[in-house]
């Protein structure tokens, strides 16, 4: 996650922004309860890096409590048709 931090005078919608850069993993077995694998300093611009173990990801996809990777279709999902109002 890469947030906008600091003042954004170029946008009335953004005003003043707070946040931190972070790398998230699944909130599941073998990973942190909050899903945060790496976190930068609050309100500080910069990069955050994290080394991920592909086997841990594969294991949680296969044996985790939340199996959305297995339960969601692997192929393209049909796009919903727009609602027609008469």
Secondary structure, DSSP 8 states (H G I E B T S, - for coil): -----EE-TT-TTT-EE----EEE--SSTTS-TT-EEEE--TT----------HHHHHHHHHH-S--HHHHS-SS-----------
